[in-house]
Amino acid sequence: MRFPDFQRHGFTLIELLVVIAIIAVLAAILFPVFASAREKARQTTCVNNLRQIAVALNMYVQDNNEQLLPLPSASDTTTPWSEMLPKLPNALFDCPTPTQNSSVKGNVTSPKYGYNAMLYGKAMAQLKTPSKTVMVADLSKMGMLGHYTFSSSTIGTFLDFRHSGAINLAMADGSVRAQNAGASAITSLLTAGISFAADGNGQSITFAPAPGQTYLVAANYGNARPYMWAGQSGTLSADMLFDGVNNENTDYLYNPSTWTAGIKGLSPQVVPTKFTMMPRNGLFRFGSGTLKLLGHPAASTSNSNWVTIATITTGLPTAQQFYSYPVSTYSAFSDLAVNFYSANSADQGDVDEIEIWGYTY
């Protein structure tokens, strides 16, 4: 029996081009998926590294009378925080994801993770919210100097959202979390309630009479002095500001609808966390006014060009009691001031006492 002969045909050029185009489209679709999967695997490795580092730090605390890493001596400007721990494998300090502008591997002497310098010398008991307080975080190349740490003045540039816009954080309680950057990297941390200060609020700035003088100074802040302006003159007294003893017959802010009171020349600078105030007895008609916390990033002789740190339009004082207003910022300021303004002259924002809280770095 004879079978018919069939003529063999190869692929035409059009068919080859169509197949190549389909493969190119599929590759374009799948390659980002593959890249994302690879980065997710690297992030998981990073989470595991931070988890083991957090465990090591907590074991250090347990063996050190519940004290966190000590503040390095003034003469030590180079020893990385990681060398304070018992010897750990180099691999734990190497995040497989490249840092900003750097693909160099990390190790014990040059970790890719930064320690929160604001926790140096603190006791674990001082951390009011350990599960929300960052202890170690992904560090950018810019932070890889000296002790490989970050502080309030370097958070914005030293933290590295390198995991496809997310950052891995080891908290003081030993947990690890990945935080997406969202629209703004630092704002995302604030929104998530993440803290870097040991006690969350820091301390109130307190004043006392300068030695041999009648005016007041904050001795722990470079003898910074309190002032009042915008229609008022002279220096504020300790009785009214910053944990002073009230004497409402002689010491108070009085202006029907506007005043500004603050501190100038804070050294070291302060990262404000909240301000509190107590209205004067019987005169607390803040009405529809606005409270603002203002700041100068660098010491200034000007009473203008302030940065608005917080604006309060609701929950204004309506009785003689302390009112507390939290502040969300990681920026440090040399000058801080509380301002009240109302377009209604019937509003009387009279105040007996104001406190500004914050922490230093």
Steps between C-alpha positions, in 0.01 A plus 500: 500500500630845416441800722455840345794735522440810712702809432683628806461868585706707749369789711444820312667821612165640617436194715843526658452869574161433656645228725793724600261787577285274719806378688617860550161603638492204737854578617409865560206386712683232694841659563366758751319215676822303521687809624234562763516139613879515529479821703236346725736211567782744582269692733409176678869427554542853636207451740662181627832683552334778699301251705821325612673832566201613711518175699873556557437857618229387740729229639764771547246708695410206723865441582570869554255592777230594248721769344518561125828558318714762680587835348844476335778700663577843360832373367336210312368624169534188288392182682175371343214428738501140374840433655354562846304177472642152555652370179231433241540361148591759237211382285246639751617855431473472122167585346494338153322802353746771390492817711473842342785519247683206657508127433789428743426213737449580866674337797555549873746787448292669227134400542225588258275559800502810720441522875273767648750731673218652707491173696865514604537484878128442559343238721242269345251623763519850349342378178129555552403330172775248410287346225489838322853620577754438224829347616666393171405587141615476139781752464592691187854543373493859628468368856791261473740720692637484851272293722251408223212659687219745430350774717217750478708727277583223251184287489383657176822420311651201680199268498481300177165397349682258274258208484284620209407809700484323837736499796567224754503605865600305810304629800620512859272212603677269253234507231573592138271683265508612137364850445400623155599853410176615343495859378765611749754275667524679835129586511421131460693424819318772691163382371579146615575629851867403480721676756872561531505682836560277799197613699288633216462850647849585616500762774356840568735795456535659844630841600665644808652842585845546350775507767528855630231625258128567509427358155428132436695237309469134406833384638490161324450665162786747477325753728226557243263775605120531478347798323162641407412731214221598258359781708669400826838608631755377751615157611257235614524381857550148626167524678321484168715288277639148509405332825521819702298582810180675405432851624210605282472843663828615347619246243295419195468560128222747440392625161145478369572320177870449430826414671823313439726354767807288458860411559804613306846352478444137596828311507488212439211532260167347596269270305158603635253225583215695661406826667260546788331807641273610783264796445473777756221455749172631364649627173524221247286609209721362222188474285572456129867588527803301385793370702831439326835360602771685309872438463826631359728213387798722581520765772357828372466854627186540289143475623390406148572233239392223736441142389152381597546169682140441607166677456217447750148616416291252701512401864600850609488577875155544652580462873783557745689176457804377309444439130753286313569520127724232342745600228605278209846594378852357493662842443710676764463871579707767675202732557148389591188706557128455564273744317130577547302704251132573457326739264225536762596763757259338746729198530740523794783249490629579847759253629655436839742227398652346187728200469691388192616138503762337284821303483853578390748308291 
